Amino acid sequence: MGLAGCTGGGDATETDSIPTPTDVGGSDPATTTDGATATDTETATPDQIAVETLVSVGGDRVPENMALGPDGGLYLGITAGEVRRVPAAETGATGLSLDDTDQIATLPGAIGVEAAPDGTVYVAVATQDDQAGVWEVPPDGDAAQFVEIGGFPNDIHYDADRERLLVTESQSGVVYAVTTDGERSTWLDDDRLETESFGANGITRDAEGDIYVAVTRAPEETGRLLRVPVESDGAAGEPSMFFEGGAIFGADGITSRGGDIYVAANSQNRVVRVTADGTTATVATADDGLVFPSDVLFGTGDQQESLFICNFANQSPADGAILRTSVPR
């Protein structure tokens, strides 16, 4: 089943305890959003360049999630319990290996990864024991558990406006808010985030400040995207269904840009762009080298048009990799 997701938007294995994903192949994208019929096109941008391999992971370790640090470095969560960093100067490279990255932490596991403005890296650990939760990696210190969260803590968004974390938990289908002193509270508990399979997963924010939460496996082989406004006091407003349909079945990591949400549809081996009017477009597929993609993330600076894609690939670990393509604005 699907696993963790991405945080952040372009605008704004230890793994005996990790569920084994099931590749169900491509689902027919009969997709809808608030009653509107969506369409699915072959490619999102005709002038998009080929998908390239930034980092080949290989071996028995697979990457699951990514985050950009304040210095432009790209952080990778390796499920076996590592956080690694591609320096900013290397994010435009091709053909790197893990030896070309910096290991910044060792943990009991690593799913969602997020970097705060001060350089602290937060990591979701889903060991399903008392080590599960969010771990903290200071810029010049050792990793330590920051807050305990049971179930399957998955993806993390750092809310810089309120200096807090928003953390998805996929088994119960909730989103927690965690303050910088480690106090946890339930931020969003909505029936649409919980399913009989794998619920709340990727989380991101758009340029308007709305939060989006992906639901991996909803009934009838559909995925979901909920849009959640943020009230003036930081509380969750009334969620609405931004999109629901087969085109994003397996929705895992997500990111935003220009009002669109980009979705790593893991079990379909593709990345899908979803617009506000319910139109979907395929950005990249298995033909481009995608193998159970679990996260997507736009770069910054001179990499603003670069879309990084995480190949989770835990059924074929040799395919584990961080890919990169260009999606012009």
N, C-alpha and C positions, 0 to 999 in steps of 0.2 A: 504494500500500500504506500501511498505518497508520504513524503517526509517534508522537512522544513522548508522555509522560504526566505525571501529577501526583504530587506528593509531599505528605506530611503528611496527617493525618486530623483529623476533627472532634473526636475524643477526644484525644487526646493533642496577494521572496525572492532572498536570495543564491542562491536555491535551485535552480540548475541541478544541484547535487550532492544535492539532497533527492529521494528517490523520489516519483514522482507517485502520489497515492492513487487507487484505483479504487473507485468507489461501486458496490457490488454490490447495493444496496438491502437491504430487510429479509430476514433469513434466518429460516426457521421455527425457533422456539426449542425444539427437542427437546433439553433440557438435563439434565445429570446432575452429581451430586457424589458421589464415592466410592460409586457404584453406586445412589444414590437418584434417583428420577425427580423432576424439578423441574416446577413449574408457572409459568405466566407470566400475569400479570394486566394489565388495561388501564392502570390508573394505580396509583401507589404509595400516594397519600394523597388521598381524596376532597376534603378541604378545602384542598388545595394551591392557591396563587394562580397567576395567569397568569405566564408567562415574560416578563420585561421586558428591554430592552436597556440595559445599563449604559454600555458604550462601543462606538460604531460605529467600526471601523477603516477599512474600505473601501480604495479605491485598489489598488495592487499589493502592499501589505504586508499580511501576515496574521499574527494571533497564534497561538501554538502551545501555550503553557504558562503557568501562573500560580503565584504563591506569595504568602503573607502575610508581611509584615515584622513585626518586634517592635513597631513603632509602629501596627500595624493597617492600614498601607497595602497595597494590592494591586499586585503587580509582574507585568508582562506581558512575555513574550519574543516579539519580533517576528522572524520568520524572516529578514528582510532584514538583520538585525544590529543591533537596538535592544532595550534594556530600558527599559520605561516604568513609571511608578508612578501609581496612582490614590490620592490622599491618603485617609487613614482617614475623614475627614469626608465624603468624596464616594462611599464605597462603597455607600451606600443611594440614590444618585441614579439618574436615568434620562436617556437621550438625550445622554450626553456624546460628545465626539469626541476624537481623539488630541490636538487642541490643548488640551484640558482636562486632559491628563495631563502628568507631568513626565518628560522623557527623562533617564535617569541614566547611560546608557552606550551607546557604539557599539562593536560587535564585528564579527568576520568573519561571524557568523551567530548565531542564538539558537534553541535548542530547549528543553530542560528548564531551569527556573529554580527556585532555592531561596534562601531568606533565612535566615541564621544569627542567633542571639540578639544578636550584637554589631552587627547591621545589615549585615554583609558579604553581598553577593549573589553566588551561584555560578550559572554558566550553562553548559549543555552546548552545545558548538559542533560541528556535524557536517559540516565542509567536506571531509572525506576527503582531507586533505593534512596537512602538519605543523602546521597551526593547530588541528586537531581536538583535542577533549578538553574539559576543564573550565576555564573562565575565572573570574577572581575580580574582583569590583567592590567595593573598600573603600568605606565610607561617605563618605570624603572623599578619594577618589583615582581614578585612571584604571584602566580595565579592562586586565588582563594575563593571559596564559595561566598557569594554576595547575598543570596536569598534562596531559600529552599522552596521548590515548587514541585509538587507531585504530578503524576500522570505523565504527559509528554510535552514538557516545555519546548517550544519549537523556534519561533522567529522573534526577533527583537527590533523595535524601532526606538531610537533615542529622540525624545521630544525636547529639543533644545529650548523651546519657549518656556517650559516648566521644569526643566532639568529632572526629567524622569524617564523611565523606560516603560514602553508598552510591550507586553510579552504575550504571545499566543500560546495556548495550551490545547493540544489537538484532541486529546481523548475526551475531555469534558466540554470542549467547544466554548472556551471563555478567553477573554483578554484581560490580563492583569496590568495594573499600574504599579510600578515600583519606584519609590523615591530614591534619591541619591544616598540616603542613610539606611537603605535596605528595608523600608516598610512597604508591605505588599497589601493591595486592596483589589477587589474586582472592579475593573473599569467597564467591561461590556459582557453581559450574559444574555445572549439572544438565541432563541430556539433554532434559528437558521444556521448558527455556527456549529451545532452539534449534529452528528449523523451517526448511523450505525457502523460506519467504517472510520474514516479519518476526516476530522472537521477542521476547525480554524487552523490556518497554516500561515502563509505569507502575509506580511503586513507592510504597508507603505503609506506615504502621505503625498498629496498633490500640492501644487503651488498655492492653492486657495486655503490650505490648512486642513482639508478633510482627510480622514483616515480611511484606508481601504483594507479589507481583510478577505483573504481567499479561503474558500472551503474546497477541500480537495475532492471528496467523493460524496456527492449528494445523490438522492434517489434517481433512478432511471438513467444512470451513467451520465450525470451532469456535474459540472463544477459551478461554483458561485463566486461572485464578488459583491461584498456588502460595502456601501459607502456610509461613513459615520461622520457627521459634523461634530465639531468640538465646541462645547459651550464656553462662554467667557470665563467660567470658573474652572475650566479644564475637564469637566464631566463629559461623558459621551452623550451626544444628542440622539435624536430618533434615527435609527439606521434605515436605509432604503436599499433595495436590490438594484445595484448598478448593472449587473448582468448575471444570467443563469442559462446554462446550456451545455450541450455536448462538445462544443468547440473548445471548452476549457476543462473538460473532464480530466482530473489529475492535476488541477491547479495547485501549484507549489509556491515557489518564490515569485514575487511580483515587484514591479517598479513602475513609476509614472513619469510621463513627459508630455507637455503640451495638451493636457486634458485626456490623454490616452493612457490606458493601463496595459503594460506588457506582462504576459503570463507565461511562466514555464509550465507547460502541460506535460508533466513527467511521463505518464503512461502512454502518451501519444507521440513521444519523442519529437516535440515541436515547441516553438515559442510563438505565441499568438498575441497580436495587438488587438485591443478592444477599445472602440470609440464610444463616446457618450450616447450615440444614436443606435448602438447595438450592432454595429458592423464589426466583423472580425476579419483579420488578415493574417496569414501565416508568414512569419518573418524568417524562420529557419526550421529545417526538418532533419530526420534521420539521414537523408541524402547528403546533408551538409556536415554530418559527423555527430549529431546530437544523440546521446545515449542516456535516457532517463534524466533529462535536465531538471535540476532542482532549484535553480536560482537564476535571476537576471538582474543586471545592474548597469546603468549608464555611467560613463566616466565623467570627469570634470576637466576644466582647463582645455588643453589642446586635444583631449580625448572625449569631448562632449558628444560626439557622434558615435563613439564606440560603445557597443552593447556587449558586455561580458556575460557569458553563459557558463554555468557550472554543470558539467557532466557528472552526475552522482554515480551512475553505472555500477551499483553494488552487486549486480548479477554478473557483470563482466568487468571486474576491477581494472583490467588492463586499459579499458577505455576511459577511466577517470581522468578528467582534464578540466582546465579552464580555457574556454574558447573565446574568440572575439570576432565580431563583425561590425560593419559600419551601417548605421541607420540614419541617413541624412534627415535633417529637420525639414 
